[in-house]
Amino acid sequence: MWRSTLFLVSFWGHIARCYPAAETSYPSTLGFERPDDWEKYVQSPATNIVSPVAIVSNYTQGNIQNVEGLLAGQGVTTLTRNDGDIVPTIVVDFGQNIAGFLSIQFGGAYNSTPGIPSIRLAFSETLEYLTNVSDFSRSDNQPDGQMTTPGSDQIAVKSDPYTWTDTHGCEFEGTKVCADGFHGYRYVKIYMDALPADAPYTTSYGSVSISSMSLNFTGFLGTPDTFTGWFQSSDEQLNQWWYDSVYTNDMCTDTFRENDTDPRGAYSPTLEGKLVIHDGAKRDRDPYVGDLAVSALTSYLSHDVPVAARDVLADLADHQRSDGWIPPASIRNYTLELLDYPLWWVVCSYDLYMYTGDTEYITDYYPVIVKVLDKFYPSITNSTTQLLQKGLGVSGAYGDYAFLPRTGPVTYYNVLYVLALNHAASIATFLGGHDDDASRWTARAANVSDAVNSNLFDTSVGAFWDGTCGSSPCATHAQDGNSISIRSGVANQTTANSVLSYLSKAMARPYGNSFYDNDVLQESFSQRVYAFISYFEIDARFKTGLADSALDQIRRMYGWMAANDPGVTVWEGIGPNGTKYEGAFTSLAHGWSTGIVPALTNNILGVTPTGPGFSTYIIKPIPGDVQWAKGVVPTPKGPIKVYWDNSFKNQGVFFLTASAPDGYNSTISVPVTNSSVPIYLNSRLVSGGENGTDIKVMSEGGYTSLPVSGVGENTITVGYQVGGKRDL
């Protein structure tokens, strides 16, 4: 285990060389006096059995005795209905979004007309969309005429006490008194009513007693003891949203089961029983590879359960088409035609390799990378421009993550192609023995990058066009292509600043940044926010040195979701005026929206792998207005621990300490006011004056960087001697 302590002083560092340490007061407040109390932000249930926490009283109506009995330990609740009565109705609140199978302990029932007393259940993530049917139920994705339920789950309550568990299927004749089983929700509406279609088995009249109810939570139970990575900072809201997003991802991390996956041909025997990351907890419950570009990172950085992402990536690779195309998910028996998701598969495979060091996976599926990059995408490349062109080959009817009506040389597809090519070249280099592949992909990435800059940049606004309308560029600009142009390196520093300036001016909304600047392609696109694609813009802002605008975007978007029902979990998409972008259908617990987790860990805490399994990595905090941050990043050999303090930035002071497992090598980069700031390694001056070491120190862009070996312990101080090592 090595430890390094980095203490930065600019102007004050020069004073410190002339005066004793006791003359200055600020070092005594820099260090580890702040407790590791991050557990208070964790949103996971304590156990898999979750009980409701409240009754939503303004929904209560009809003849009900002891409504509060539905809460644990409050006694029996009885619903009674006679002909002409108001329908007895109760709405229970589980306090936050949950996902799994509801169980109700019935105390018995009796009828007052022929049939069995019937209870109906409607589930919703919000009160806004809570009606007599669920905001979404699995049957909603079934073809007309084949729906298991009409959107509510029905129960024929037995006369004797028993426990009913929500199970997919029907109680009678295969089509009567049916339930959808699994649900994701916050609220449950319980009302005494019978469907006419369930006659003669059920009746609306009689009496039903309920002793208790609970949910069997089937997602990843992310209690504090399961966290192998964590984050904490001076900003309480950022802290809470980080853990809210982890919980959202935990809800989506579940075992693949036939009866609660998307019914539109998504069931796959090759995934049955495996741990996966579904797109959403409520819907569609199918693991999509594009979503893993964010949700897998969240998983690696919080609980370090790589098998959930690996299972999905490997399964999709096993279903690669003969022309090299890779399906986005198991839906439609692996035939849903998306143009961007095969590229996301390459990017996600690279991420898996970098964060986990899974050499077996990357070696086994390396031929899949070759086939998709060297066979499929060349088949839709314009030989004159060298750009991917939607409309060539089989691509004309293909969609993407948002099923957008794009055509021509779309910036998003091309910059994502560059990112995938460069990542593939890195994989080839890391593995060794694939020099020709690495050279070919690097050269192609450079050619496509040049073509994007030459053909797709709109000089009138300083950002990239989206695609074409006919033979000319559409007069619209998209968040996705412009943001990923920066991550992929297509945009240089000057272009990146121009692009981000335009996005700020044209796309800023009170609830985030919209994914288009106008409505040329479709109505309301200029008002729609996707946290998924916004992650790449936020990351680009950090990487471009625009931390304040990155944090502003985070606060608008995650703040909006946290402040609106259901709270805690993050949404699939946000629509005009901050609404749920697809109404009741919108998933309000979607893993692809958890980008705040990698954004803060990689950029605020500052830890990012640069070699497989963190064999090499960088620590480069980009503080913005955050005063301090600390946290842990999991690696195959153990945790990387970091703490930094920027509380005295007005005095030019910055402090950082870090530790990591032996055998790793890092580059630590810290913000400095000028390159002459003195830096010490183990009390030996390595920069900012005469020194007797051979350590290479680099200063660029307001940062000073130096290599730190993973052998033994290291103490680094810059501009000031702090004395003694500190444990994280």
MOTA-V998648 format. One record per residue. N is the residue number from 1. SS is DSSP state (A for helix, B for strand, O for the rest). NEAR is the number of other ideal C-beta (glycine too) atoms within 10 Angstrom. Layout:
N:SS:NEAR / N:SS:NEAR
//
This chain:
1:O:12 / 2:B:20 / 3:B:19 / 4:B:24 / 5:B:24 / 6:B:27 / 7:B:27 / 8:B:29 / 9:B:28 / 10:O:21 / 11:A:14 / 12:A:18 / 13:A:24 / 14:A:15 / 15:A:13 / 16:A:20 / 17:O:14 / 18:O:7 / 19:O:9 / 20:O:8 / 21:A:12 / 22:A:8 / 23:A:9 / 24:O:16 / 25:O:7 / 26:A:15 / 27:A:21 / 28:A:11 / 29:A:11 / 30:O:23 / 31:O:16 / 32:O:13 / 33:O:8 / 34:O:12 / 35:O:7 / 36:O:13 / 37:O:9 / 38:A:19 / 39:A:13 / 40:A:10 / 41:A:19 / 42:O:20 / 43:O:20 / 44:O:20 / 45:O:21 / 46:O:10 / 47:O:11 / 48:O:13 / 49:B:12 / 50:B:20 / 51:O:17 / 52:O:24 / 53:O:12 / 54:B:14 / 55:B:19 / 56:O:16 / 57:A:10 / 58:A:8 / 59:A:17 / 60:O:13 / 61:B:14 / 62:O:15 / 63:B:15 / 64:B:19 / 65:B:14 / 66:O:13 / 67:A:17 / 68:A:13 / 69:A:22 / 70:A:25 / 71:O:18 / 72:O:11 / 73:O:8 / 74:O:14 / 75:O:13 / 76:O:16 / 77:B:24 / 78:B:19 / 79:B:25 / 80:B:19 / 81:B:25 / 82:O:12 / 83:O:8 / 84:O:6 / 85:O:14 / 86:O:9 / 87:O:15 / 88:O:25 / 89:B:19 / 90:B:25 / 91:B:23 / 92:B:21 / 93:B:17 / 94:B:22 / 95:B:17 / 96:B:19 / 97:B:26 / 98:B:26 / 99:B:26 / 100:B:25 / 101:B:18 / 102:B:24 / 103:B:15 / 104:B:22 / 105:B:15 / 106:B:23 / 107:B:17 / 108:B:18 / 109:B:24 / 110:B:13 / 111:B:18 / 112:O:15 / 113:O:12 / 114:O:11 / 115:O:18 / 116:B:23 / 117:B:28 / 118:B:26 / 119:B:24 / 120:B:26 / 121:B:24 / 122:B:24 / 123:B:24 / 124:B:26 / 125:O:30 / 126:O:19 / 127:O:16 / 128:O:15 / 129:O:20 / 130:O:23 / 131:O:13 / 132:O:14 / 133:O:22 / 134:O:30 / 135:O:28 / 136:O:28 / 137:O:27 / 138:A:26 / 139:A:21 / 140:A:18 / 141:A:18 / 142:O:16 / 143:O:8 / 144:O:5 / 145:O:5 / 146:O:8 / 147:O:17 / 148:O:19 / 149:O:24 / 150:O:17 / 151:O:20 / 152:O:23 / 153:B:28 / 154:B:23 / 155:B:22 / 156:B:20 / 157:O:25 / 158:O:14 / 159:O:13 / 160:O:8 / 161:O:12 / 162:B:12 / 163:B:12 / 164:B:19 / 165:B:11 / 166:O:20 / 167:O:14 / 168:O:20 / 169:B:12 / 170:B:16 / 171:B:17 / 172:B:14 / 173:O:9 / 174:O:8 / 175:O:10 / 176:B:17 / 177:B:22 / 178:B:23 / 179:B:27 / 180:O:27 / 181:O:21 / 182:O:24 / 183:B:29 / 184:B:28 / 185:B:29 / 186:B:25 / 187:B:25 / 188:B:25 / 189:B:23 / 190:B:23 / 191:B:22 / 192:B:27 / 193:O:18 / 194:O:24 / 195:O:18 / 196:A:7 / 197:A:12 / 198:A:23 / 199:O:12 / 200:O:10 / 201:O:18 / 202:B:28 / 203:B:21 / 204:O:23 / 205:O:20 / 206:B:23 / 207:B:20 / 208:B:26 / 209:B:20 / 210:B:23 / 211:B:17 / 212:B:21 / 213:B:24 / 214:B:20 / 215:B:22 / 216:B:16 / 217:B:21 / 218:O:19 / 219:O:24 / 220:O:24 / 221:O:16 / 222:O:22 / 223:O:14 / 224:A:14 / 225:A:9 / 226:A:15 / 227:O:21 / 228:O:17 / 229:O:23 / 230:B:25 / 231:B:26 / 232:B:26 / 233:B:21 / 234:O:17 / 235:O:21 / 236:A:10 / 237:A:13 / 238:A:21 / 239:A:20 / 240:A:16 / 241:A:25 / 242:A:29 / 243:A:26 / 244:A:24 / 245:A:30 / 246:A:27 / 247:A:25 / 248:A:31 / 249:A:33 / 250:A:32 / 251:A:29 / 252:A:31 / 253:B:26 / 254:B:24 / 255:B:16 / 256:O:25 / 257:O:17 / 258:A:14 / 259:A:14 / 260:A:23 / 261:O:26 / 262:O:21 / 263:O:24 / 264:O:15 / 265:O:15 / 266:O:23 / 267:O:19 / 268:O:20 / 269:O:8 / 270:O:13 / 271:O:23 / 272:O:12 / 273:O:10 / 274:O:18 / 275:B:18 / 276:B:23 / 277:B:25 / 278:O:34 / 279:O:23 / 280:B:28 / 281:O:30 / 282:O:30 / 283:O:23 / 284:O:22 / 285:O:25 / 286:O:28 / 287:O:34 / 288:O:27 / 289:A:28 / 290:A:24 / 291:A:29 / 292:A:31 / 293:A:26 / 294:A:29 / 295:A:33 / 296:A:27 / 297:A:24 / 298:A:30 / 299:A:28 / 300:A:27 / 301:A:29 / 302:A:28 / 303:O:21 / 304:O:18 / 305:O:20 / 306:O:21 / 307:A:14 / 308:A:25 / 309:A:30 / 310:A:22 / 311:A:19 / 312:A:29 / 313:A:25 / 314:A:19 / 315:A:21 / 316:A:27 / 317:A:21 / 318:A:13 / 319:O:16 / 320:O:21 / 321:O:16 / 322:O:8 / 323:O:12 / 324:O:19 / 325:O:24 / 326:O:25 / 327:O:24 / 328:O:28 / 329:O:26 / 330:O:26 / 331:A:23 / 332:A:15 / 333:A:13 / 334:A:20 / 335:O:12 / 336:O:19 / 337:O:15 / 338:B:21 / 339:O:26 / 340:O:25 / 341:A:27 / 342:A:27 / 343:A:31 / 344:A:24 / 345:A:27 / 346:A:27 / 347:A:22 / 348:A:27 / 349:A:29 / 350:A:21 / 351:A:23 / 352:A:24 / 353:A:23 / 354:A:25 / 355:A:26 / 356:A:24 / 357:O:21 / 358:O:21 / 359:A:13 / 360:A:9 / 361:A:19 / 362:A:20 / 363:A:12 / 364:A:13 / 365:O:21 / 366:A:17 / 367:A:11 / 368:A:21 / 369:A:25 / 370:A:17 / 371:A:19 / 372:A:23 / 373:A:23 / 374:A:15 / 375:A:15 / 376:A:22 / 377:A:24 / 378:A:13 / 379:A:13 / 380:A:20 / 381:B:19 / 382:O:15 / 383:O:9 / 384:O:8 / 385:O:17 / 386:O:19 / 387:O:24 / 388:B:27 / 389:O:22 / 390:B:22 / 391:O:17 / 392:O:16 / 393:O:15 / 394:O:14 / 395:A:19 / 396:A:12 / 397:A:9 / 398:O:20 / 399:B:17 / 400:O:20 / 401:O:21 / 402:O:18 / 403:O:9 / 404:O:21 / 405:O:10 / 406:O:26 / 407:O:17 / 408:B:24 / 409:O:25 / 410:O:29 / 411:A:29 / 412:A:27 / 413:A:26 / 414:A:30 / 415:A:30 / 416:A:31 / 417:A:27 / 418:A:25 / 419:A:23 / 420:A:27 / 421:A:25 / 422:A:22 / 423:A:23 / 424:A:29 / 425:A:21 / 426:A:19 / 427:A:24 / 428:A:22 / 429:A:15 / 430:A:18 / 431:A:16 / 432:O:8 / 433:O:8 / 434:O:19 / 435:A:10 / 436:A:9 / 437:A:20 / 438:A:19 / 439:A:13 / 440:A:18 / 441:A:25 / 442:A:17 / 443:A:12 / 444:A:22 / 445:A:22 / 446:A:15 / 447:A:15 / 448:A:23 / 449:A:23 / 450:A:12 / 451:A:20 / 452:A:27 / 453:A:15 / 454:A:11 / 455:A:17 / 456:O:25 / 457:B:21 / 458:B:16 / 459:O:7 / 460:O:7 / 461:O:17 / 462:O:19 / 463:B:29 / 464:B:29 / 465:O:25 / 466:O:29 / 467:O:25 / 468:B:18 / 469:B:16 / 470:O:8 / 471:O:6 / 472:B:9 / 473:B:20 / 474:O:20 / 475:O:14 / 476:O:20 / 477:O:25 / 478:B:29 / 479:A:27 / 480:A:27 / 481:A:28 / 482:A:32 / 483:A:29 / 484:A:28 / 485:A:31 / 486:A:24 / 487:A:20 / 488:O:26 / 489:O:15 / 490:O:30 / 491:O:27 / 492:O:13 / 493:A:12 / 494:A:9 / 495:A:18 / 496:A:23 / 497:A:16 / 498:A:18 / 499:A:26 / 500:A:23 / 501:A:15 / 502:A:18 / 503:A:25 / 504:A:16 / 505:A:12 / 506:A:17 / 507:A:25 / 508:B:14 / 509:B:18 / 510:O:11 / 511:O:22 / 512:B:28 / 513:B:25 / 514:O:24 / 515:O:23 / 516:B:22 / 517:O:23 / 518:O:14 / 519:O:13 / 520:O:14 / 521:O:17 / 522:O:13 / 523:O:9 / 524:O:13 / 525:A:18 / 526:A:19 / 527:A:20 / 528:O:23 / 529:B:29 / 530:O:24 / 531:A:25 / 532:A:25 / 533:A:27 / 534:A:29 / 535:A:26 / 536:A:26 / 537:A:27 / 538:A:28 / 539:A:20 / 540:A:23 / 541:A:29 / 542:A:21 / 543:A:18 / 544:O:18 / 545:O:17 / 546:O:21 / 547:A:20 / 548:A:12 / 549:A:21 / 550:A:25 / 551:A:24 / 552:A:18 / 553:A:24 / 554:A:26 / 555:A:16 / 556:A:18 / 557:A:28 / 558:A:26 / 559:A:15 / 560:A:17 / 561:A:25 / 562:A:16 / 563:A:10 / 564:O:17 / 565:O:16 / 566:O:23 / 567:O:16 / 568:O:21 / 569:O:32 / 570:O:28 / 571:O:26 / 572:O:25 / 573:O:23 / 574:B:27 / 575:O:17 / 576:A:15 / 577:A:9 / 578:A:18 / 579:O:17 / 580:B:22 / 581:O:18 / 582:O:13 / 583:A:12 / 584:A:18 / 585:A:15 / 586:O:23 / 587:O:30 / 588:O:31 / 589:O:32 / 590:B:30 / 591:A:30 / 592:A:29 / 593:A:33 / 594:O:34 / 595:O:27 / 596:A:27 / 597:A:27 / 598:A:24 / 599:A:26 / 600:A:29 / 601:A:26 / 602:A:21 / 603:A:23 / 604:A:27 / 605:A:30 / 606:O:25 / 607:B:26 / 608:B:17 / 609:B:24 / 610:O:14 / 611:O:16 / 612:A:22 / 613:A:18 / 614:A:27 / 615:O:18 / 616:B:16 / 617:B:23 / 618:B:15 / 619:B:24 / 620:B:20 / 621:O:25 / 622:O:22 / 623:O:22 / 624:O:20 / 625:O:12 / 626:O:19 / 627:O:15 / 628:B:18 / 629:B:25 / 630:B:21 / 631:B:26 / 632:B:24 / 633:B:27 / 634:B:22 / 635:B:24 / 636:O:16 / 637:O:16 / 638:B:17 / 639:B:19 / 640:B:24 / 641:B:19 / 642:B:25 / 643:B:23 / 644:B:28 / 645:B:25 / 646:O:22 / 647:O:15 / 648:O:18 / 649:A:16 / 650:A:7 / 651:A:13 / 652:O:19 / 653:B:25 / 654:B:26 / 655:B:26 / 656:B:26 / 657:B:26 / 658:B:23 / 659:B:23 / 660:B:26 / 661:O:15 / 662:O:12 / 663:O:12 / 664:O:23 / 665:B:17 / 666:B:24 / 667:B:15 / 668:B:24 / 669:B:23 / 670:B:24 / 671:B:22 / 672:O:23 / 673:O:16 / 674:O:12 / 675:O:14 / 676:O:15 / 677:O:24 / 678:O:22 / 679:B:28 / 680:B:25 / 681:B:22 / 682:O:14 / 683:O:11 / 684:B:12 / 685:B:17 / 686:B:21 / 687:B:24 / 688:O:23 / 689:O:12 / 690:O:5 / 691:O:16 / 692:O:7 / 693:O:14 / 694:O:6 / 695:O:14 / 696:O:10 / 697:B:16 / 698:B:13 / 699:B:18 / 700:B:9 / 701:O:9 / 702:O:13 / 703:B:17 / 704:B:24 / 705:B:18 / 706:B:23 / 707:B:14 / 708:B:21 / 709:B:14 / 710:O:20 / 711:O:11 / 712:O:10 / 713:O:12 / 714:O:19 / 715:O:21 / 716:B:25 / 717:B:27 / 718:B:29 / 719:O:26 / 720:O:23 / 721:O:15 / 722:O:22 / 723:O:11 / 724:O:7 / 725:O:13 / 726:O:15 / 727:O:8 / 728:O:16
//
